[in-house]
Amino acid sequence: MERDKGTQAEYLKALAHPTRISILELLDKEGRCVTNIGQKLNLKQSNISQHLGILRSRGILSLRREGGLSIYCIKDTKALKILSLIRKS
């Protein structure tokens, strides 16, 4: 089903932040927990959690539980394709 223009704009807005781009690049190959993402990007867990929430609310990321950890993974690979296209320009 085709997304309406408002939904498309919200999706693109979710990608339009340097931290969220960095998060997606980290999650490209494997899922990670908030703590790991924060350590890799040298950012506070609360900041990372806000960005993860935005990406998850737009359907870009999914969340699974492994023991006591919350692991974030890329759900919608179109986001990676969009970022790849932008890098090439």
Residue pairs with C-beta under 8 A, 6 or more apart in sequence:
3 11
10 58
11 58
11 59
11 60
12 82
14 20
14 54
14 55
14 57
14 58
14 60
15 21
15 24
15 60
15 79
15 82
15 83
17 51
17 54
19 41
19 43
19 47
19 48
19 51
20 51
20 54
20 55
21 83
22 41
23 37
23 41
23 48
23 51
23 52
23 55
23 72
24 55
24 60
24 74
24 79
24 80
24 83
25 83
26 32
26 37
26 40
26 41
27 37
27 61
27 72
27 73
27 74
28 74
28 80
30 73
31 64
31 71
31 72
31 73
32 40
32 71
32 72
33 69
33 70
33 71
33 72
34 45
34 48
34 49
34 52
34 70
34 72
35 45
37 48
37 52
37 72
38 44
38 45
38 47
38 48
41 48
52 61
52 72
55 61
55 79
56 62
56 63
56 72
59 75
59 76
60 74
60 75
60 76
60 79
61 72
61 73
61 74
61 75
62 72
62 73
62 74
62 75
63 70
63 71
63 72
63 73
64 70
64 71
64 73
65 71
74 80
